[in-house]
Amino acid sequence: MKRSVGIIIIQISVALFLLVSGITGLIRSSAGDLAPVVGFLADLIRNGSVLSIMVIILSVCEIIAGFFLITELFTTDMRITDMILFLFIILWIINIVLVDFIGPIGEGSSFRSTSSVLGYLSTLSSHLMVLGALIVVNKKYA
């Protein structure tokens, strides 16, 4: 499949994002940028060992997805990459709902001043950019 330069750059950036997030998640035991999802599940599960296993699984999956995205630049398309990316699209949507909608509405502090609204919009836009990049890189939806 022939890809444009823009898609290649997006694929590299998503791969690096996932690799770094996965490595950070393993080092800090936080699941990287999916930490809000893990935090939400921690409130529901309240079992430290199950939560630790989930963090390790998410972090390793992020590393594997990043590795496959880099590998896919030099080989033919791999179906496993599409499946892993689809999983991360779903997880990232959950992350957006928790961090950008449920969290700010629950706290009530995100819309009190111009500065807090701009900070909220900045976070929301960066999360939407990651979601868009995940969707574009996943060939089923591009």
C-alpha positions as CSV (number, residue, x, y, z in Angstrom):
1,M,0.0,0.0,0.0
2,K,1.4,3.3,-1.0
3,R,1.3,6.0,1.7
4,S,1.7,9.7,1.5
5,V,4.5,11.5,3.4
6,G,1.9,12.9,5.8
7,I,0.6,9.5,6.7
8,I,4.1,8.2,7.2
9,I,4.9,11.1,9.5
10,I,1.7,10.5,11.4
11,Q,2.5,6.8,11.7
12,I,5.9,7.5,13.0
13,S,4.6,10.0,15.6
14,V,1.8,7.5,16.7
15,A,4.4,4.7,17.0
16,L,6.8,6.9,19.1
17,F,3.8,8.1,21.2
18,L,2.8,4.5,21.9
19,L,6.3,3.3,22.6
20,V,7.1,6.2,25.0
21,S,3.7,5.9,26.7
22,G,4.2,2.1,27.2
23,I,7.7,2.5,28.5
24,T,6.6,5.3,30.9
25,G,3.7,3.2,32.0
26,L,6.0,0.3,32.9
27,I,8.5,2.5,34.7
28,R,5.9,4.5,36.7
29,S,3.4,1.7,36.9
30,S,0.7,4.0,35.5
31,A,-0.2,2.7,32.0
32,G,1.3,5.9,30.5
33,D,-1.1,8.2,28.9
34,L,-4.0,5.8,29.6
35,A,-3.5,6.4,33.4
36,P,-7.0,8.1,33.7
37,V,-8.6,4.9,32.4
38,V,-6.6,2.8,35.0
39,G,-7.5,5.3,37.7
40,F,-11.2,5.0,36.9
41,L,-10.9,1.2,36.9
42,A,-9.0,1.3,40.2
43,D,-11.9,3.0,41.8
44,L,-14.2,0.3,40.5
45,I,-12.0,-2.8,41.2
46,R,-10.1,-1.9,44.4
47,N,-7.8,-4.8,44.0
48,G,-4.1,-3.9,43.7
49,S,-2.9,-7.0,42.1
50,V,-5.6,-7.0,39.3
51,L,-4.8,-3.3,38.7
52,S,-1.1,-4.0,38.5
53,I,-1.7,-6.7,35.9
54,M,-3.9,-4.3,33.9
55,V,-1.2,-1.6,34.0
56,I,1.4,-4.1,32.8
57,I,-0.9,-5.4,30.0
58,L,-1.8,-2.0,28.8
59,S,1.8,-0.8,28.8
60,V,3.1,-3.9,27.0
61,C,0.3,-3.5,24.4
62,E,1.3,0.1,23.8
63,I,4.9,-1.0,23.3
64,I,3.9,-3.8,20.9
65,A,1.6,-1.5,19.0
66,G,4.4,1.1,18.6
67,F,6.8,-1.6,17.5
68,F,4.4,-3.0,14.9
69,L,3.7,0.5,13.5
70,I,7.4,1.1,13.1
71,T,7.9,-2.4,11.5
72,E,5.0,-1.8,9.2
73,L,6.9,1.1,7.6
74,F,9.4,-1.4,6.2
75,T,7.2,-4.5,5.6
76,T,3.7,-5.2,4.2
77,D,0.6,-4.5,6.2
78,M,0.0,-6.6,9.3
79,R,-3.5,-7.4,10.4
80,I,-2.4,-7.6,14.0
81,T,-1.5,-3.9,13.9
82,D,-5.0,-3.0,12.8
83,M,-6.5,-5.0,15.6
84,I,-4.2,-3.5,18.2
85,L,-4.9,0.0,16.9
86,F,-8.6,-0.6,17.0
87,L,-8.3,-1.5,20.7
88,F,-6.3,1.7,21.3
89,I,-8.9,3.8,19.5
90,I,-11.6,2.4,21.8
91,L,-9.3,2.9,24.9
92,W,-8.5,6.5,23.8
93,I,-12.2,7.3,23.3
94,I,-12.8,6.0,26.9
95,N,-9.8,8.2,28.0
96,I,-11.4,11.3,26.3
97,V,-14.8,10.6,27.9
98,L,-13.2,10.2,31.4
99,V,-10.6,13.0,31.3
100,D,-12.3,15.6,29.1
101,F,-16.0,15.2,29.9
102,I,-16.7,13.3,33.2
103,G,-13.7,14.6,35.1
104,P,-14.2,18.4,34.4
105,I,-18.0,18.2,34.8
106,G,-17.6,16.3,38.1
107,E,-15.0,18.7,39.5
108,G,-16.9,21.8,38.2
109,S,-13.7,23.8,38.2
110,S,-12.8,23.7,34.5
111,F,-15.3,26.4,33.5
112,R,-14.8,29.0,36.2
113,S,-12.3,31.3,34.4
114,T,-11.0,32.0,31.0
115,S,-7.6,30.4,31.9
116,S,-9.3,27.2,33.0
117,V,-11.4,27.0,29.9
118,L,-8.4,27.5,27.7
119,G,-6.5,24.8,29.6
120,Y,-9.5,22.5,29.2
121,L,-9.7,23.2,25.4
122,S,-5.9,22.6,25.1
123,T,-6.1,19.2,26.7
124,L,-9.2,18.3,24.7
125,S,-7.6,19.3,21.4
126,S,-4.4,17.3,22.1
127,H,-6.5,14.2,23.0
128,L,-8.6,14.6,19.8
129,M,-5.4,14.9,17.8
130,V,-4.1,11.6,19.1
131,L,-7.5,10.0,18.4
132,G,-7.5,11.4,14.9
133,A,-3.9,10.1,14.3
134,L,-4.8,6.7,15.6
135,I,-7.8,6.6,13.2
136,V,-5.8,7.8,10.2
137,V,-3.0,5.3,10.8
138,N,-5.4,2.4,11.1
139,K,-6.0,1.6,7.4
140,K,-9.6,0.4,7.9
141,Y,-10.7,3.9,8.7
142,A,-8.4,6.1,6.6
